[in-house]
Amino acid sequence: MYFKKFFVFNQDRAVPAIIRNYTEKDFSDLIRVQQESFPPPFPPELWWNREQLNNHITLFPEGALCIEVDGKIAGSMTGLLVDFDSRHPEHTWEEITDNGYIRNHNPHGNTLYVVDISVSPSYRTLGLGKWLMMSMYDVVVFKGLERLLGGGRMPGYHKKARELTPEQYLDAVVKGELKDPVITFLLRCGRTPVQIVANYLEDEESCNFGTLMEWKNPFIS
């Protein structure tokens, strides 16, 4: 199982942090993190529920990570294994994650697919999202997988949709001409774009588009 102990910095103050696999005793805190991360008008029925969380720790516990700061759970990241065919990359978030229930987890899959990453707003200046992402890269290497993959929301796209195609918007973000809250974060974590996927998820800000982004295992050519 996964356990990483380190420090994060609140300005110049070192704060103890731990990334580990979450368990049933963490469910209430994980749901709290979702509520804080995605407040109304985000639909409450899309927050994690206990059945989903139980599936995560039962079907693929290695892909169920949380981060504690000063002993309090401040974020989480969840994945499942899929057998990804790069020749046929089109899919929706709901299809590939089983709507977050991951009952389609494939123990023999070649790819770790990101179901969700969330960090409570009051902790977002500490770089916790990047720590979680790097820890999931550890899981990819440990299990000898080809890649980490996931679809990123494009929440800034609705502001530019009348003047740019999704591909042009992504290109501008990659070049640094525009900043997107999600895509720019993923780029800074080492993820690289694969392609734009239409109707990836129901999301007005992204105009329902997602950017499929990967991190390839450097030990597999």
Contacts in CASP RR format, 6 or more apart in sequence:
PFRMAT RR
TARGET T0000
AUTHOR 0000-0000-0000
METHOD contacts of the structure
MODEL  1
MYFKKFFVFNQDRAVPAIIRNYTEKDFSDLIRVQQESFPPPFPPELWWNR
EQLNNHITLFPEGALCIEVDGKIAGSMTGLLVDFDSRHPEHTWEEITDNG
YIRNHNPHGNTLYVVDISVSPSYRTLGLGKWLMMSMYDVVVFKGLERLLG
GGRMPGYHKKARELTPEQYLDAVVKGELKDPVITFLLRCGRTPVQIVANY
LEDEESCNFGTLMEWKNPFIS
1 20 0 8 1.000
1 21 0 8 1.000
1 61 0 8 1.000
1 62 0 8 1.000
2 19 0 8 1.000
2 20 0 8 1.000
2 21 0 8 1.000
2 62 0 8 1.000
2 65 0 8 1.000
2 135 0 8 1.000
2 138 0 8 1.000
2 139 0 8 1.000
3 18 0 8 1.000
3 19 0 8 1.000
3 20 0 8 1.000
3 21 0 8 1.000
4 18 0 8 1.000
4 19 0 8 1.000
4 20 0 8 1.000
4 135 0 8 1.000
4 138 0 8 1.000
5 16 0 8 1.000
5 17 0 8 1.000
5 18 0 8 1.000
6 17 0 8 1.000
6 18 0 8 1.000
6 19 0 8 1.000
6 131 0 8 1.000
7 14 0 8 1.000
7 15 0 8 1.000
7 16 0 8 1.000
7 17 0 8 1.000
8 14 0 8 1.000
8 15 0 8 1.000
8 17 0 8 1.000
8 69 0 8 1.000
8 126 0 8 1.000
8 127 0 8 1.000
8 128 0 8 1.000
8 131 0 8 1.000
9 15 0 8 1.000
9 126 0 8 1.000
10 125 0 8 1.000
10 126 0 8 1.000
15 69 0 8 1.000
15 70 0 8 1.000
15 126 0 8 1.000
16 69 0 8 1.000
16 70 0 8 1.000
16 71 0 8 1.000
17 67 0 8 1.000
17 68 0 8 1.000
17 69 0 8 1.000
17 70 0 8 1.000
17 126 0 8 1.000
17 128 0 8 1.000
17 131 0 8 1.000
18 67 0 8 1.000
18 68 0 8 1.000
18 71 0 8 1.000
19 65 0 8 1.000
19 66 0 8 1.000
19 67 0 8 1.000
19 68 0 8 1.000
19 131 0 8 1.000
19 132 0 8 1.000
19 135 0 8 1.000
20 65 0 8 1.000
20 66 0 8 1.000
20 68 0 8 1.000
21 57 0 8 1.000
21 61 0 8 1.000
21 62 0 8 1.000
21 63 0 8 1.000
21 64 0 8 1.000
21 65 0 8 1.000
21 66 0 8 1.000
22 30 0 8 1.000
22 53 0 8 1.000
22 56 0 8 1.000
22 57 0 8 1.000
22 64 0 8 1.000
22 65 0 8 1.000
22 66 0 8 1.000
22 73 0 8 1.000
22 76 0 8 1.000
23 57 0 8 1.000
24 53 0 8 1.000
24 54 0 8 1.000
24 57 0 8 1.000
26 66 0 8 1.000
26 73 0 8 1.000
27 48 0 8 1.000
27 50 0 8 1.000
27 53 0 8 1.000
27 54 0 8 1.000
29 66 0 8 1.000
29 72 0 8 1.000
29 73 0 8 1.000
30 48 0 8 1.000
30 53 0 8 1.000
30 66 0 8 1.000
30 73 0 8 1.000
30 75 0 8 1.000
30 76 0 8 1.000
31 47 0 8 1.000
31 48 0 8 1.000
31 49 0 8 1.000
31 50 0 8 1.000
31 53 0 8 1.000
32 73 0 8 1.000
32 120 0 8 1.000
33 73 0 8 1.000
33 74 0 8 1.000
33 75 0 8 1.000
33 76 0 8 1.000
33 118 0 8 1.000
33 119 0 8 1.000
33 120 0 8 1.000
34 47 0 8 1.000
34 48 0 8 1.000
34 118 0 8 1.000
35 44 0 8 1.000
35 47 0 8 1.000
36 120 0 8 1.000
36 121 0 8 1.000
36 122 0 8 1.000
37 75 0 8 1.000
37 118 0 8 1.000
37 119 0 8 1.000
37 120 0 8 1.000
37 121 0 8 1.000
38 46 0 8 1.000
38 47 0 8 1.000
38 118 0 8 1.000
48 116 0 8 1.000
51 101 0 8 1.000
52 100 0 8 1.000
52 101 0 8 1.000
52 102 0 8 1.000
53 64 0 8 1.000
55 100 0 8 1.000
55 101 0 8 1.000
55 102 0 8 1.000
55 103 0 8 1.000
56 63 0 8 1.000
56 64 0 8 1.000
56 78 0 8 1.000
56 79 0 8 1.000
56 102 0 8 1.000
56 115 0 8 1.000
57 64 0 8 1.000
59 80 0 8 1.000
59 102 0 8 1.000
59 103 0 8 1.000
59 105 0 8 1.000
60 79 0 8 1.000
60 80 0 8 1.000
60 81 0 8 1.000
60 102 0 8 1.000
60 105 0 8 1.000
60 107 0 8 1.000
62 139 0 8 1.000
62 142 0 8 1.000
62 143 0 8 1.000
63 77 0 8 1.000
63 78 0 8 1.000
63 79 0 8 1.000
63 80 0 8 1.000
63 112 0 8 1.000
63 136 0 8 1.000
63 139 0 8 1.000
64 76 0 8 1.000
64 78 0 8 1.000
64 79 0 8 1.000
65 76 0 8 1.000
65 77 0 8 1.000
65 78 0 8 1.000
65 132 0 8 1.000
65 135 0 8 1.000
65 136 0 8 1.000
65 139 0 8 1.000
66 73 0 8 1.000
66 75 0 8 1.000
66 76 0 8 1.000
66 77 0 8 1.000
67 73 0 8 1.000
67 74 0 8 1.000
67 75 0 8 1.000
67 76 0 8 1.000
67 119 0 8 1.000
67 128 0 8 1.000
67 129 0 8 1.000
67 131 0 8 1.000
67 132 0 8 1.000
68 74 0 8 1.000
69 123 0 8 1.000
69 126 0 8 1.000
69 128 0 8 1.000
74 119 0 8 1.000
74 120 0 8 1.000
74 122 0 8 1.000
74 123 0 8 1.000
74 126 0 8 1.000
74 128 0 8 1.000
75 118 0 8 1.000
75 119 0 8 1.000
75 120 0 8 1.000
75 123 0 8 1.000
75 128 0 8 1.000
75 129 0 8 1.000
75 132 0 8 1.000
76 116 0 8 1.000
76 117 0 8 1.000
76 118 0 8 1.000
76 132 0 8 1.000
77 114 0 8 1.000
77 116 0 8 1.000
77 117 0 8 1.000
77 118 0 8 1.000
77 129 0 8 1.000
77 132 0 8 1.000
77 133 0 8 1.000
77 135 0 8 1.000
77 136 0 8 1.000
78 100 0 8 1.000
78 102 0 8 1.000
78 114 0 8 1.000
78 115 0 8 1.000
78 116 0 8 1.000
78 117 0 8 1.000
79 102 0 8 1.000
79 112 0 8 1.000
79 113 0 8 1.000
79 114 0 8 1.000
79 115 0 8 1.000
79 116 0 8 1.000
79 136 0 8 1.000
80 97 0 8 1.000
80 102 0 8 1.000
80 104 0 8 1.000
80 105 0 8 1.000
80 106 0 8 1.000
80 112 0 8 1.000
80 113 0 8 1.000
80 115 0 8 1.000
81 105 0 8 1.000
81 106 0 8 1.000
81 107 0 8 1.000
81 108 0 8 1.000
81 109 0 8 1.000
81 110 0 8 1.000
81 111 0 8 1.000
81 112 0 8 1.000
81 113 0 8 1.000
81 145 0 8 1.000
82 96 0 8 1.000
82 104 0 8 1.000
82 105 0 8 1.000
82 106 0 8 1.000
82 109 0 8 1.000
82 110 0 8 1.000
82 111 0 8 1.000
82 113 0 8 1.000
82 149 0 8 1.000
83 106 0 8 1.000
83 108 0 8 1.000
83 109 0 8 1.000
83 110 0 8 1.000
83 111 0 8 1.000
84 109 0 8 1.000
84 110 0 8 1.000
84 111 0 8 1.000
84 113 0 8 1.000
84 146 0 8 1.000
84 147 0 8 1.000
84 149 0 8 1.000
86 194 0 8 1.000
89 194 0 8 1.000
89 195 0 8 1.000
89 197 0 8 1.000
89 212 0 8 1.000
90 197 0 8 1.000
91 197 0 8 1.000
91 200 0 8 1.000
92 197 0 8 1.000
92 199 0 8 1.000
92 200 0 8 1.000
92 201 0 8 1.000
93 151 0 8 1.000
93 200 0 8 1.000
93 201 0 8 1.000
94 201 0 8 1.000
96 104 0 8 1.000
96 113 0 8 1.000
97 104 0 8 1.000
97 113 0 8 1.000
97 115 0 8 1.000
98 104 0 8 1.000
100 115 0 8 1.000
100 116 0 8 1.000
102 115 0 8 1.000
109 145 0 8 1.000
110 145 0 8 1.000
110 146 0 8 1.000
110 147 0 8 1.000
111 145 0 8 1.000
111 146 0 8 1.000
111 147 0 8 1.000
111 148 0 8 1.000
111 149 0 8 1.000
112 136 0 8 1.000
112 139 0 8 1.000
112 140 0 8 1.000
112 143 0 8 1.000
112 145 0 8 1.000
112 147 0 8 1.000
112 148 0 8 1.000
112 149 0 8 1.000
113 148 0 8 1.000
113 149 0 8 1.000
113 150 0 8 1.000
114 136 0 8 1.000
114 148 0 8 1.000
114 149 0 8 1.000
114 150 0 8 1.000
114 151 0 8 1.000
117 129 0 8 1.000
117 132 0 8 1.000
117 133 0 8 1.000
119 127 0 8 1.000
119 128 0 8 1.000
119 129 0 8 1.000
119 132 0 8 1.000
129 185 0 8 1.000
129 189 0 8 1.000
130 185 0 8 1.000
130 188 0 8 1.000
130 189 0 8 1.000
133 186 0 8 1.000
133 189 0 8 1.000
133 190 0 8 1.000
133 191 0 8 1.000
134 189 0 8 1.000
136 148 0 8 1.000
137 148 0 8 1.000
137 215 0 8 1.000
139 145 0 8 1.000
140 147 0 8 1.000
140 148 0 8 1.000
140 215 0 8 1.000
140 217 0 8 1.000
141 217 0 8 1.000
141 218 0 8 1.000
141 219 0 8 1.000
144 217 0 8 1.000
144 219 0 8 1.000
144 220 0 8 1.000
145 217 0 8 1.000
145 220 0 8 1.000
146 216 0 8 1.000
146 217 0 8 1.000
146 220 0 8 1.000
147 214 0 8 1.000
147 215 0 8 1.000
147 216 0 8 1.000
147 217 0 8 1.000
148 191 0 8 1.000
148 214 0 8 1.000
148 215 0 8 1.000
149 194 0 8 1.000
149 212 0 8 1.000
149 213 0 8 1.000
149 214 0 8 1.000
149 215 0 8 1.000
150 212 0 8 1.000
150 213 0 8 1.000
150 214 0 8 1.000
151 197 0 8 1.000
151 200 0 8 1.000
151 210 0 8 1.000
151 211 0 8 1.000
151 212 0 8 1.000
151 213 0 8 1.000
152 182 0 8 1.000
152 183 0 8 1.000
152 186 0 8 1.000
152 200 0 8 1.000
152 210 0 8 1.000
152 211 0 8 1.000
152 212 0 8 1.000
152 213 0 8 1.000
153 182 0 8 1.000
153 201 0 8 1.000
153 203 0 8 1.000
153 205 0 8 1.000
153 206 0 8 1.000
153 210 0 8 1.000
154 166 0 8 1.000
154 169 0 8 1.000
154 170 0 8 1.000
154 180 0 8 1.000
154 182 0 8 1.000
154 183 0 8 1.000
154 205 0 8 1.000
154 206 0 8 1.000
154 207 0 8 1.000
154 209 0 8 1.000
154 210 0 8 1.000
154 211 0 8 1.000
155 180 0 8 1.000
155 181 0 8 1.000
155 182 0 8 1.000
155 203 0 8 1.000
155 205 0 8 1.000
155 206 0 8 1.000
156 169 0 8 1.000
156 180 0 8 1.000
156 181 0 8 1.000
156 205 0 8 1.000
156 206 0 8 1.000
157 164 0 8 1.000
157 166 0 8 1.000
157 169 0 8 1.000
157 180 0 8 1.000
157 205 0 8 1.000
157 206 0 8 1.000
157 207 0 8 1.000
157 209 0 8 1.000
158 204 0 8 1.000
158 205 0 8 1.000
158 206 0 8 1.000
158 207 0 8 1.000
160 169 0 8 1.000
160 172 0 8 1.000
160 178 0 8 1.000
161 169 0 8 1.000
161 207 0 8 1.000
164 172 0 8 1.000
166 196 0 8 1.000
166 198 0 8 1.000
166 207 0 8 1.000
166 209 0 8 1.000
166 210 0 8 1.000
166 211 0 8 1.000
167 196 0 8 1.000
169 178 0 8 1.000
169 180 0 8 1.000
170 183 0 8 1.000
170 193 0 8 1.000
170 196 0 8 1.000
170 211 0 8 1.000
172 178 0 8 1.000
173 179 0 8 1.000
173 180 0 8 1.000
173 183 0 8 1.000
173 184 0 8 1.000
173 187 0 8 1.000
174 187 0 8 1.000
174 193 0 8 1.000
176 184 0 8 1.000
183 193 0 8 1.000
183 211 0 8 1.000
183 213 0 8 1.000
186 211 0 8 1.000
186 213 0 8 1.000
189 215 0 8 1.000
190 215 0 8 1.000
191 213 0 8 1.000
191 214 0 8 1.000
191 215 0 8 1.000
192 213 0 8 1.000
192 214 0 8 1.000
192 215 0 8 1.000
193 211 0 8 1.000
193 212 0 8 1.000
193 213 0 8 1.000
194 212 0 8 1.000
194 213 0 8 1.000
194 214 0 8 1.000
195 211 0 8 1.000
195 212 0 8 1.000
196 209 0 8 1.000
196 210 0 8 1.000
196 211 0 8 1.000
196 212 0 8 1.000
197 209 0 8 1.000
197 210 0 8 1.000
197 211 0 8 1.000
197 212 0 8 1.000
198 208 0 8 1.000
198 209 0 8 1.000
199 208 0 8 1.000
199 209 0 8 1.000
200 206 0 8 1.000
200 208 0 8 1.000
200 209 0 8 1.000
200 210 0 8 1.000
200 212 0 8 1.000
201 208 0 8 1.000
201 210 0 8 1.000
202 208 0 8 1.000
END
